[in-house]
Amino acid sequence: MEILTPKATRRSTRIRVEIPVSVISLDRQRPFGDRCLVVVVSAQGCGFRASEELLAGTPIMISDLPGGGSVTARVANCVPMGNDGKYFLVGASLYTHGNVWGIANAPPDWALAAKEDPAATPAASAPTAHESAPARLPARKKAWPYNVFSEGAEAPLGRK
């Protein structure tokens, strides 16, 4: 069955990957900590497989990135993968945009996304767990946030 939706304009190209990372919740009222697998990345965020459901709006830290760095984000969406409830696909929106994933030869629009990032200016900073909870986004039930790629917005994996 094909899901038809209006074409969405991508802010940056998505790339399918498999990057093992550590993810922890920065919200004490929503504890989470686990090794997860990032399956899709862009300059603004990622999608990763988690063993627990995470609520939209939860601030998280993604660490053990390629190069040893870490980055903060917020959960944008979380949907079950399959019917067994064993895994969830979590969409995360980065507070600081750019190539935090260590992708060699990243798409050109990733550099543009990093320049336009409001957090890149000195006056802006990423929210902390001590600030008020971020506004919740409307949840899209049973809809994988990466199921429809706009034409030309997905880069194929390079194979040698």
HELIX and SHEET records of a PDB file:
HELIX    1   1 PRO A  108  LYS A  115  1                                   8    
HELIX    2   2 PRO A  118  ALA A  120  5                                   3    
SHEET    1   A 7 GLU A 154  ALA A 155  0                                        
SHEET    2   A 7 ARG A  14  SER A  25  1                                        
SHEET    3   A 7 GLY A  33  VAL A  41 -1                                        
SHEET    4   A 7 GLY A  45  ALA A  50 -1                                        
SHEET    5   A 7 TYR A  87  LEU A  94 -1                                        
SHEET    6   A 7 SER A  70  MET A  81 -1                                        
SHEET    7   A 7 PRO A  59  SER A  63 -1                                        
END                                                                             
